[in-house]
Amino acid sequence: MPATPVTLTTPQALRLALALSLGAAVSLGITRFSYGLLLPPMRADLGWSYALAGGMNTANAAGYLLGALVTPALMRRLGAVRLLVGGAVAASLFMAASGFFTSAPALLLQRLLAGLASAWVFVAGGLLAARLGTLQPGQAGFLLGIYYGGTGFGITLSALLVPFVLQQAAASAHGWAWAWWALALASFAATAVLAFAVRAMPRDGGQPAAPAASPDSRAGGDGAGGAGSVLRRFAWALGGYGLFGAGYIGYMTFVIALLREQGAQPGDITLFYALLGVACVASSRLWAGLLDRYRGGGPQALLNTLLGAATLLAVLSPAWPVTLVSGLMFGGVFLSVVASTTALVRHNLPAAQWATGISAFTIVFALGQIVGPTVTGWISDGPGGLAGGLVASALTLWAGALLAWRQRGA
């Protein structure tokens, strides 16, 4: 007997996309990007070099890579919904643990474990968002943008929460630890809402699509043939995306430290980072049409180019209006690069191969992020300082744009 087709109204799909966006808020907005706000006080308190400070996000990215590699197997075993919620709980726990240590090796381990769990959340959530798009084809790009733009909710919350907690804990030894604990509580709260909301996901949105059950299926990373086909099909876009991972993370790791060096006040930094997060959320509508119309690497190339310009603006002038333009432009673009790869997979592969495609892009993204923070920090320890490190990030983003431009769609 044929299965009953799954249908969703537009309001239902939007509500589910917003719920899924809390996963992105936890996995990236809080777990990863809040660290940019905590880097300056932790570096000052613990005597770190910029290379070691960047190494913390390198460890996070290494964990993300490990998580991405095992995600397909976990997805087959647990289903996307359970992996999404379980990963969010684990990421929140590891965030809380970061407040209990001061030694660099222990903190590096905590960042690695948080990255591991974040990959489970981000890949599972991205797959579910893509499947929502199949139920609302006219809104597919917008729904993907909402999911990835949810990272902006986490960034904005971090911008409002971290400076406040740091100020309240200023008299405490290692006051930055209280910020980790506050962020962990916020992550647990978001996870609770996420777990409740995703119970409404259509049944086939929580498990691999039916064709994935076939021994010949390439979904979920089930064999070298499927992965090899994706690598060949998207070689240029994958290369560009790896450079995007290396370039954008330099900005997100060190831009707050640069602003502090330039004399920005705490209130200005809070405003800057909060607006960057708001721009992330707004980007879901801004670039939705672009992602829906183009099947090749053009959107990724354009967005990488804009990101390089935004990164360079922060270096060229310490004037506050220029700084705000840099943050707004960066926030309004960088997550749409992530969404562009999911859209590329959705446009060019059958649904049974989406998990493999998304995982491949997640892996090269993680590889770029492993290299980016430490290399940017190492350059920043040199005579050029943080400005030199961010110039290198801008050049990396532009190189990624050139590679992505060569990607053709089906």
Secondary structure, DSSP 8 states (H G I E B T S, - for coil): ---------HHHHHHHHHHHHHHHIIIIIITTTTHHHHHHHHHHHHT--HHHHHHHHHHHHHHHHHHHHHHHHHHHHH-HHHHHHHHHHHHHHHHHHGGG--SHHHHHHHHHHHHHHHHHHHHHHHHHHHHHHHHSGGGHHHHHHHHHHHHHHHHHHHHHHHHHHHHHTTTSTTTHHHHHHHHHHHHHHHHHHHHHHGGGS-GGGSS--GGGGSTT--GGG--HHHHHHHHHHTHHHHHHHHHHHHHHHHHHHHHHHHHHHTT--HHHHHHHHHHHHHHHHHHHHHSHHHHHH--SSHHHHHHHHHHHHHHHHHHH---HHHHHHHHHHHHTTHHHHHHHHHHHHHHHS-GGGHHHHHHHHHHHHHHHHHHHHHHHHHHHTSTTHHHHHHHHHHHHHHHHHHHHHT----
